[in-house]
């Protein structure tokens, strides 16, 4: 399981990096920011992620209160992941990072 982030012992940048760090979390959050999504759909969108890794990353984000997992009592059970209110506040950061990446890519390709 994810280590609990000790918010009183870290600088704000360190807290953000601990929550968002890693290969997959930003990609997962970007996909979930588009609306609630089911596990299999999320895995399809993130083509190369393994089931184990996606499960682990989703659990960590849920423990950190960035996303919420909702189970519907259908048959078979339906599970959706969505951003929490605090998770929604990350969207402008994700959008800015995406815009920066686009601008950077354009600049590099023009060289």
Helices and strands as residue ranges (DSSP letters): H 12-20, H 25-32, E 37-38, H 39-45, H 51-63, E 67-72, E 78-83, H 85-88, H 91-110
